[in-house]
Amino acid sequence: MTGVLVTGGTGKIGRELVKLLRANGVPVRVGSRTPAAGDPDAVRFDWDDLATHPAALAGQDRVFLVPPTQSADPLPAVVPFLGRAQSLGVRQVVLLGSAIPLAPTAQELAAHVRAQPGGVVLRASGFMQNFLSPHPLGERIRRTGQIRTAAGDGRVAWIDARDIAATAAAILMSDLAVARDERDHLLTGPEALSYPQAAAIITTRTGRQVRVVHVSADEQAADLRAAGIPPAFATILATADAGVRPGQEDRLSTAVLDLTGRPPRTFAQFVREHAARWTTPTV
Ligand SMILES: NC(=O)c1ccc[n+]([C@@H]2O[C@H](COP(=O)([O-])OP(=O)(O)OC[C@H]3O[C@@H](n4cnc5c(N)ncnc54)[C@H](OP(=O)(O)O)[C@@H]3O)[C@@H](O)[C@H]2O)c1
């Protein structure tokens, strides 16, 4: 292996993945629009600036791919990147996707990645880290003690971002998934919980009162726009939130255990480890 370009290398999954790869002696490039000056592995990578792609890919044989976030259509940016990666000798691409396809072209994007040499798609369930600021959900909890959701009592198989990173690292460091032709993995935590159940766990374990306010998908989209999310993507996220109500994210898989050898963290564990993040007084 020559090295892994981690796109979204400063994000919730990317930065954990970078730590794991480095701990295992794997050379990395940390892709970011604003590469850290003090990090010799940091490289400028911007989906909106095609000129940054070849230099970021040069000399790397594997890619962890976080598609353009908050984009209603990632295809125009990602498809040429995949072609470029293949022509530069990349032999494995691991895509971070989501359990519920968000953008209308998300499934097409996943098909492009699966067709790539060594292409593997990770379909991650909702991140536990969404409950922490600066995610809009976590930021609202921090400020107001409220969760506003269109999901009702529908359940999500919440997963810790660190378990997604560990699974990606296991795949990137071994050819096993590709050798077995396992091109698609649903990644979930160990249990599915509704927002009211998650709120109760935070309240019980931290003392911070968190209550759920049920809203419509339209109200949710308006909240997301107010939080700075582009309108088209706010609608996509609100629709996905409403899709939780009939059970679209109420599915469990054993992929984290199967691929890493360790069970995924529980929500209660996650809350215990981050308790101080919710007990900060409301400002
Ligand atoms: N949150 C969930 O529950 C969930 C569930 C399943 C899947 N996902 C997916 O997981 C991915 C990560 O989501 P997130 O919101 O959690 O990410 P995040 O932690 O906020 O990180 C986003 C990363 O993307 C990079 N980035 C943003 N715009 C970019 C651009 N134009 N060019 C290059 N890099 C760019 C950022 O790097 P710089 O700012 O340093 O450039 C950052 O490293 C998304 O694709 C999302 O759909 C999320």
The ligand as an SDF file (V2000), in Angstrom:
LIG
                    3D

 48 52  0  0  0  0  0  0  0  0999 V2000
  -24.6330   12.8640   10.2650 N   0  0  0  0  0  0  0  0  0  0  0  0
  -25.2030   11.6820   10.0440 C   0  0  0  0  0  0  0  0  0  0  0  0
  -26.0240   11.1870   10.8110 O   0  0  0  0  0  0  0  0  0  0  0  0
  -24.8090   10.9260    8.8090 C   0  0  0  0  0  0  0  0  0  0  0  0
  -25.2710    9.6210    8.6470 C   0  0  0  0  0  0  0  0  0  0  0  0
  -24.8660    8.8940    7.5450 C   0  0  0  0  0  0  0  0  0  0  0  0
  -24.0150    9.4620    6.6150 C   0  0  0  0  0  0  0  0  0  0  0  0
  -23.6030   10.7490    6.7920 N   0  0  0  0  0  0  0  0  0  0  0  0
  -22.6960   11.3220    5.7790 C   0  0  0  0  0  0  0  0  0  0  0  0
  -21.4390   11.4930    6.3470 O   0  0  0  0  0  0  0  0  0  0  0  0
  -20.7470   12.5170    5.6540 C   0  0  0  0  0  0  0  0  0  0  0  0
  -20.0690   13.4110    6.6510 C   0  0  0  0  0  0  0  0  0  0  0  0
  -21.0630   14.1720    7.1980 O   0  0  0  0  0  0  0  0  0  0  0  0
  -20.8380   15.1640    8.3860 P   0  0  0  0  0  0  0  0  0  0  0  0
  -21.8280   16.2400    8.2380 O   0  0  0  0  0  0  0  0  0  0  0  0
  -20.8430   14.4640    9.6570 O   0  0  0  0  0  0  0  0  0  0  0  0
  -19.4110   15.7230    8.0400 O   0  0  0  0  0  0  0  0  0  0  0  0
  -18.4350   16.5960    8.9050 P   0  0  0  0  0  0  0  0  0  0  0  0
  -17.9750   15.8700   10.0970 O   0  0  0  0  0  0  0  0  0  0  0  0
  -19.0970   17.9240    9.1000 O   0  0  0  0  0  0  0  0  0  0  0  0
  -17.2330   16.7290    7.9100 O   0  0  0  0  0  0  0  0  0  0  0  0
  -17.3750   17.2200    6.6320 C   0  0  0  0  0  0  0  0  0  0  0  0
  -16.0140   17.0840    5.9530 C   0  0  0  0  0  0  0  0  0  0  0  0
  -16.2100   17.4000    4.5790 O   0  0  0  0  0  0  0  0  0  0  0  0
  -15.2330   18.3400    4.2100 C   0  0  0  0  0  0  0  0  0  0  0  0
  -15.8030   19.2130    3.1720 N   0  0  0  0  0  0  0  0  0  0  0  0
  -16.9040   19.9780    3.2560 C   0  0  0  0  0  0  0  0  0  0  0  0
  -17.0850   20.6250    2.0890 N   0  0  0  0  0  0  0  0  0  0  0  0
  -16.0790   20.2400    1.2570 C   0  0  0  0  0  0  0  0  0  0  0  0
  -15.7100   20.5590   -0.0780 C   0  0  0  0  0  0  0  0  0  0  0  0
  -16.4010   21.4340   -0.8350 N   0  0  0  0  0  0  0  0  0  0  0  0
  -14.6150   19.9650   -0.5970 N   0  0  0  0  0  0  0  0  0  0  0  0
  -13.8760   19.1050    0.1260 C   0  0  0  0  0  0  0  0  0  0  0  0
  -14.1650   18.7600    1.4070 N   0  0  0  0  0  0  0  0  0  0  0  0
  -15.2550   19.3300    1.9570 C   0  0  0  0  0  0  0  0  0  0  0  0
  -14.8670   19.1050    5.4520 C   0  0  0  0  0  0  0  0  0  0  0  0
  -13.5180   19.5160    5.3210 O   0  0  0  0  0  0  0  0  0  0  0  0
  -12.9800   21.0240    5.3800 P   0  0  0  0  0  0  0  0  0  0  0  0
  -14.0710   21.8630    6.0100 O   0  0  0  0  0  0  0  0  0  0  0  0
  -11.7430   20.9240    6.2310 O   0  0  0  0  0  0  0  0  0  0  0  0
  -12.7050   21.3520    3.9670 O   0  0  0  0  0  0  0  0  0  0  0  0
  -14.9890   18.0320    6.5170 C   0  0  0  0  0  0  0  0  0  0  0  0
  -13.7690   17.3260    6.6660 O   0  0  0  0  0  0  0  0  0  0  0  0
  -21.7680   13.2270    4.7660 C   0  0  0  0  0  0  0  0  0  0  0  0
  -21.5790   12.8210    3.4320 O   0  0  0  0  0  0  0  0  0  0  0  0
  -23.0980   12.7080    5.3030 C   0  0  0  0  0  0  0  0  0  0  0  0
  -24.0910   12.6160    4.3120 O   0  0  0  0  0  0  0  0  0  0  0  0
  -23.9600   11.4850    7.8550 C   0  0  0  0  0  0  0  0  0  0  0  0
  1  2  1  0
  2  3  2  0
  2  4  1  0
  4  5  1  0
  4 48  2  0
  5  6  2  0
  6  7  1  0
  7  8  2  0
  8  9  1  0
  8 48  1  0
  9 10  1  0
  9 46  1  0
 10 11  1  0
 11 12  1  0
 11 44  1  0
 12 13  1  0
 13 14  1  0
 14 15  2  0
 14 16  1  0
 14 17  1  0
 17 18  1  0
 18 19  2  0
 18 20  1  0
 18 21  1  0
 21 22  1  0
 22 23  1  0
 23 24  1  0
 23 42  1  0
 24 25  1  0
 25 26  1  0
 25 36  1  0
 26 27  1  0
 26 35  1  0
 27 28  2  0
 28 29  1  0
 29 30  1  0
 29 35  2  0
 30 31  1  0
 30 32  2  0
 32 33  1  0
 33 34  2  0
 34 35  1  0
 36 37  1  0
 36 42  1  0
 37 38  1  0
 38 39  2  0
 38 40  1  0
 38 41  1  0
 42 43  1  0
 44 45  1  0
 44 46  1  0
 46 47  1  0
M  CHG  2   8   1  16  -1
M  END
$$$$
